């Protein structure tokens, strides 16, 4: 199981690479869509990447509660196997 710090580091690195941006843009309380300039297709890519990397499934109803980087870190931390 990864620590929260490891999750934050890995997620930021993955997202910076995938969406070609600096991970310094990733404030914990920043909105994911705004910080990464995501449209709905990119959001699907982000979720697929997280699900694949952490071997978790994020149901659509849970997605509605993931708005910030902190929300995403929390979700991964709570659902990792």
Secondary structure, DSSP 4 states (H G I P E B T S, - for coil): ---HHHHHHHHHHHHHHHTT--GGG--TTSBHHHHHT--HHHHHHHHHHHHHHHT----HHHHTT--BHHHHHHHHHHH--
